[in-house]
């Protein structure tokens, strides 16, 4: 249990909580993906999707220079 508490403390220092509103169909799609086992949680899926978007955005921007 102590390891889990340490991990939670590290996450709190390295991550910030945000709230967002999603349309129901989008939320259901996220839940389907998680339930299918592709991601352990909606949070992990959303973090992955945002990271992919940022990588794509940055690589597209580099191509414009």
Secondary structure as GFF3:
##gff-version 3
##sequence-region A 1 65
A	DSSP	alpha_helix	2	14	.	.	.	ID=ss1
A	DSSP	alpha_helix	24	35	.	.	.	ID=ss2
A	DSSP	alpha_helix	42	64	.	.	.	ID=ss3
###
